[in-house]
Amino acid sequence: MDLNKIKRRKFLDLGAAAIAELAFPNFIIKKPQKKLGVALLGLGLYSRGQLAPALTMTKHCYLAGIITGSPEKIPVWQKKYRISDGNIYSYSNMHQIENNDSIDVIYVVTPTGTHADFVLRAADTGKHIWCEKPMAMNVAECKKMINACINNRVKLTLGYRVQHEPNTQIVNSYTQVLPFNRINKIDAAAGYYGGGGTGWRFQKEMGGGALYDMGVYTVNGMRRALNLEPIKVLSARQYSNRAHLFREVDETTEYSILFKNGILGSGKTSVGESINHLKVDCEEGWYELRPMQTYSGVRGRRSDGQLIDDYLPNQQAKQMDDDAYSILNNQRLLIDPIEGLKDIGVIEAIVRSAKSGKPVGL
């Protein structure tokens, strides 16, 4: 698919052919195998504390290699996960993974501002790509990432772990049955109290700030829970109560949004306040997830007293197993990259609305 053709389409009409191509590329896995080898690109806190441990619990994939810009981390990872010398790469020589048959997937786990560059380079190796959210800094980068994966006939999916979580999936399914009749409004909040004032989360060009760090949970959560697309950002406000820490980025963002069918949405994301819920108000009742995006313990309830409380041992293991199974069986991935592109389009519109003080159409 030609990138210029993608650019000429309206935002919300993007992706039908791209989704099909990414979900069912014309390739056959060379050697039938029971597990996919995953190389983690970026060995920060999330890889170290969540993904690597989860890969010891998966059935359809395993930790095969690492790609890092910090050579001092290599001995620790080798000892803990028994990674062979031949499966260790730096950012400068990662192109050599093209010749490594033991690595099938590159998982990009670096700051958002670096995602586009690493995904483009990973696509050139011919390996499938998992990329952490948010997908990229802007829609233009998302399009480049999608196009690179199409051209290289590799699959691309994003680390929307909560969309693999059973209680989230139950709430998302309610649009099919409308348990409390018509939906009127939806509210989502995601945030934590963060300090320090240093690191990439405080740097604008790296994707720092509340909206890029946590806001994607609220945007994607509302879109998936309604199974509808937003048509306009009605208003938005970005501010910082600790300006000495948040010199470049927002500490908190609040926004209101209008979805198709006239449903109103309100979102709040913060790194100065602990907030975590998604609530859907209907004509004759409501349902919610509280918390809605923690690593464990996502649960919900309904106004009729029914609990939404299925148990999942590990979200990251479920996410990676689902994605590996889809690749092994050439099935459609749960999260296609158009999801990430649409979320970033909304994020960009929220920023524009906050700056202008005016509504922004989508």
C-alpha positions in Angstrom: 0.0 0.0 0.0 1.3 3.4 -1.0 1.8 5.8 2.0 0.6 8.8 0.0 -2.7 7.0 -0.6 -3.1 6.5 3.1 -2.4 10.2 3.7 -5.2 11.3 1.3 -7.9 9.4 3.2 -10.0 10.9 6.0 -8.7 10.1 9.5 -11.6 7.9 10.5 -11.7 6.1 7.2 -8.1 4.9 7.4 -6.9 1.4 7.5 -9.3 -1.2 6.0 -6.7 -2.5 3.6 -3.9 -1.9 6.0 -5.6 -3.9 8.7 -6.2 -6.8 6.3 -2.6 -6.8 5.1 -1.2 -6.6 8.6 -3.5 -9.2 10.0 -3.1 -11.7 7.2 0.2 -11.0 5.4 1.3 -13.3 2.6 3.9 -15.2 4.4 4.4 -18.7 5.9 6.4 -19.3 9.0 9.5 -21.1 7.8 9.6 -23.8 10.4 6.5 -24.9 12.3 7.1 -24.2 16.0 5.3 -24.3 19.3 6.7 -21.0 20.6 7.8 -17.7 19.2 11.1 -16.2 20.3 10.8 -12.7 21.6 13.5 -10.1 21.8 12.9 -7.2 24.2 14.1 -3.9 22.8 14.7 -1.7 25.8 15.5 -3.1 29.2 13.8 -0.4 31.5 11.5 -0.9 34.4 8.6 -2.3 32.4 10.7 -4.9 30.6 12.5 -5.8 33.8 9.5 -5.8 36.2 6.7 -7.0 34.0 7.4 -8.3 30.5 10.4 -10.5 31.2 8.8 -12.2 34.2 5.6 -12.7 32.2 7.5 -14.4 29.4 8.4 -17.2 31.9 4.6 -17.8 32.2 3.7 -17.9 28.5 2.7 -21.0 26.5 3.2 -19.7 22.9 6.3 -17.4 23.2 9.5 -17.1 25.3 12.3 -14.6 26.0 14.8 -15.4 23.3 16.9 -12.2 23.1 17.5 -8.6 24.2 18.4 -5.4 22.4 19.8 -2.7 24.6 21.8 0.5 24.6 23.1 -0.2 28.1 25.8 -2.9 27.9 26.1 -3.0 31.7 22.7 -4.6 31.9 23.6 -7.6 29.7 25.3 -9.8 32.3 22.4 -9.5 34.7 19.9 -10.5 32.0 22.0 -13.3 30.7 22.4 -14.8 34.1 18.8 -14.5 35.1 17.2 -15.6 31.8 20.0 -17.7 30.3 20.2 -15.7 27.0 22.8 -16.9 24.7 25.6 -14.5 23.4 24.2 -14.8 19.9 20.9 -13.4 20.9 22.2 -10.2 22.4 22.1 -7.0 20.3 22.8 -3.3 20.7 20.7 -0.5 19.1 23.5 -0.1 16.5 23.7 -3.8 15.3 20.0 -4.8 15.7 19.7 -5.1 11.9 21.7 -8.3 12.2 18.6 -10.0 13.8 17.4 -10.5 10.2 19.7 -13.5 10.1 18.7 -15.0 13.5 16.0 -17.7 13.1 15.6 -18.0 16.9 14.0 -14.6 17.1 10.6 -14.1 15.6 9.3 -11.0 17.4 10.9 -7.7 18.4 9.0 -6.0 21.3 9.7 -2.3 21.4 9.7 -1.1 25.0 11.3 2.3 24.9 10.0 5.9 25.4 7.2 6.9 23.1 9.3 9.4 21.3 11.6 6.6 20.0 8.9 4.2 18.9 8.7 5.2 15.2 12.4 5.0 14.7 12.7 1.6 16.3 9.7 0.1 14.7 10.9 1.2 11.2 14.3 -0.4 11.9 12.7 -3.6 13.4 10.4 -3.9 10.4 13.5 -4.0 8.1 14.7 -7.1 9.9 11.6 -9.0 8.7 10.6 -9.8 12.3 7.1 -9.3 13.6 6.7 -6.3 16.0 5.0 -5.7 19.3 5.2 -2.0 20.3 4.3 -0.5 23.6 1.6 2.2 23.8 1.2 5.0 23.0 2.0 4.0 19.5 3.9 7.2 18.5 4.1 10.9 19.0 1.7 11.8 16.1 -0.4 10.3 13.4 2.2 10.9 10.7 4.6 8.6 12.6 1.9 6.0 13.0 1.3 5.9 9.3 5.1 5.5 8.6 5.1 2.5 11.1 2.1 0.9 9.5 3.5 1.3 6.0 6.9 -0.1 7.0 5.3 -3.2 8.3 3.1 -3.7 5.3 6.1 -3.3 3.0 8.1 -5.8 5.0 5.2 -8.2 5.3 5.4 -8.4 9.1 2.6 -8.1 11.7 2.4 -5.1 14.0 0.4 -4.9 17.2 0.5 -2.8 20.3 0.8 -3.4 24.0 -2.8 -2.7 25.0 -2.7 -5.2 27.8 -6.0 -4.3 29.4 -7.9 -5.1 26.2 -6.8 -8.7 26.7 -8.1 -8.6 30.3 -11.4 -10.5 30.8 -13.3 -7.9 32.9 -12.5 -5.2 30.3 -13.7 -7.5 27.6 -17.0 -8.1 29.5 -17.6 -4.3 29.7 -16.7 -3.9 26.1 -19.3 -6.6 25.2 -22.2 -4.6 26.8 -22.6 -2.5 23.6 -24.0 -5.7 22.0 -26.7 -6.3 24.7 -27.2 -2.9 26.3 -28.0 -4.2 29.8 -29.4 -0.9 31.0 -30.8 0.4 27.7 -29.3 3.3 25.8 -25.8 4.7 26.8 -25.8 8.4 27.7 -22.3 9.2 28.8 -18.9 7.7 29.7 -16.2 8.8 32.0 -12.6 7.6 32.2 -9.7 8.5 34.5 -6.2 7.2 34.8 -3.4 8.6 36.8 -0.9 8.2 39.6 1.2 10.5 41.8 4.7 10.8 40.4 7.7 12.8 41.5 11.3 13.1 40.7 11.3 15.6 37.9 13.8 13.8 35.8 13.8 11.1 33.1 11.9 10.8 29.9 8.5 11.2 31.4 9.3 14.8 32.0 10.6 15.5 28.5 8.2 16.6 25.8 10.0 15.2 22.8 10.2 11.7 24.5 6.4 11.6 25.0 6.4 12.6 28.6 3.5 14.2 30.5 0.2 12.9 31.7 -1.6 12.9 28.4 0.9 10.9 26.5 2.0 8.7 29.5 -1.5 7.8 30.8 -4.1 9.5 28.7 -4.2 6.8 26.0 -5.8 4.5 28.6 -8.8 6.9 28.9 -9.1 7.5 25.1 -8.8 3.8 24.1 -10.9 2.7 27.1 -13.8 4.9 26.1 -13.5 4.0 22.4 -13.5 0.3 23.1 -16.2 0.4 25.7 -18.6 2.2 23.4 -17.4 0.6 20.2 -17.8 4.0 18.7 -15.5 6.7 17.4 -15.3 10.2 18.7 -16.3 13.0 16.3 -15.1 16.1 18.3 -13.1 17.2 21.2 -15.4 19.7 22.9 -12.9 21.2 25.3 -9.6 20.4 27.0 -7.4 21.8 29.7 -3.8 21.0 30.5 -2.1 22.3 33.7 0.6 21.6 36.3 0.4 22.2 40.0 4.1 21.4 40.4 5.6 23.6 37.7 9.1 23.2 39.1 8.9 19.5 38.1 6.7 19.7 35.0 8.5 22.4 33.1 8.0 20.9 29.6 4.9 18.7 30.0 1.5 18.6 31.6 0.9 17.2 35.0 -2.8 16.8 34.4 -5.1 16.9 31.4 -8.9 17.1 31.5 -11.1 16.9 28.4 -14.6 16.4 27.1 -15.4 14.6 23.9 -18.4 13.9 21.7 -18.9 10.4 20.3 -21.2 9.2 17.5 -24.8 8.8 18.6 -24.5 11.9 20.8 -22.7 10.2 23.7 -20.7 12.5 25.8 -17.3 11.4 27.2 -15.2 13.0 29.9 -11.6 12.1 30.5 -8.9 13.0 33.1 -5.3 11.8 33.2 -2.7 12.9 35.7 0.7 12.1 37.2 -0.2 14.2 40.2 -3.3 12.4 41.4 -4.2 8.7 41.8 -7.3 8.1 39.7 -8.4 4.9 38.0 -11.9 4.1 36.7 -14.1 3.8 33.7 -17.9 4.3 34.1 -20.7 4.0 31.6 -24.0 5.7 32.5 -27.1 4.4 30.8 -30.8 5.3 30.7 -31.7 2.7 33.4 -28.5 2.0 35.2 -24.7 2.0 35.0 -21.6 -0.2 35.0 -18.0 0.5 35.7 -14.4 -0.8 36.1 -12.6 0.4 39.2 -9.7 0.2 38.8 -9.7 0.1 35.0 -6.0 -0.2 34.1 -3.8 -1.5 36.9 -1.4 -4.4 36.2 -3.6 -6.6 38.4 -7.0 -6.5 40.1 -9.0 -4.9 37.3 -12.6 -5.4 38.4 -16.0 -3.9 38.0 -19.7 -3.8 39.1 -23.1 -2.9 37.8 -25.9 -0.9 39.2 -28.0 -4.1 39.6 -25.4 -5.4 42.1 -23.7 -7.8 39.7 -19.9 -8.0 40.0 -17.5 -8.0 37.0 -14.7 -10.0 38.6 -13.1 -12.7 36.5 -9.6 -13.6 37.6 -6.5 -13.3 35.4 -3.1 -14.3 36.8 -1.0 -12.0 34.6 -2.1 -9.4 32.0 1.2 -9.2 30.2 1.4 -13.0 29.8 -2.1 -13.1 28.4 -1.4 -10.3 26.0 1.8 -11.8 24.7 0.3 -15.3 24.5 -2.8 -14.0 22.6 -0.5 -12.2 20.1 1.9 -15.1 19.7 -1.0 -17.5 19.1 -2.5 -15.3 16.4 0.9 -15.0 14.6 1.5 -18.8 14.8 -1.9 -19.5 13.4 -2.0 -16.6 11.0 -5.1 -15.2 12.7 -6.2 -11.6 13.1 -4.5 -9.9 16.0 -6.8 -8.5 18.8 -5.3 -5.0 18.5 -4.4 -3.8 15.0 -2.2 -0.7 14.6 -5.1 1.4 13.3 -6.2 1.3 17.0 -3.1 3.1 18.0 -3.3 5.6 15.1 -6.8 6.6 16.1 -5.9 7.0 19.7 -3.0 9.3 18.8 -5.3 11.3 16.5 -7.5 12.0 19.5 -4.5 12.8 21.7 -3.3 15.4 19.1 -6.8 16.9 19.0 -6.9 17.2 22.8 -3.6 19.1 22.7 -4.9 21.4 20.0 -8.1 22.1 21.9 -6.2 22.8 25.1 -4.0 25.3 23.3 -6.7 27.1 21.3 -9.5 26.9 23.9 -11.8 25.8 21.1 -13.5 22.5 20.0 -11.5 20.4 17.5 -13.2 18.1 15.1 -11.9 14.6 14.3 
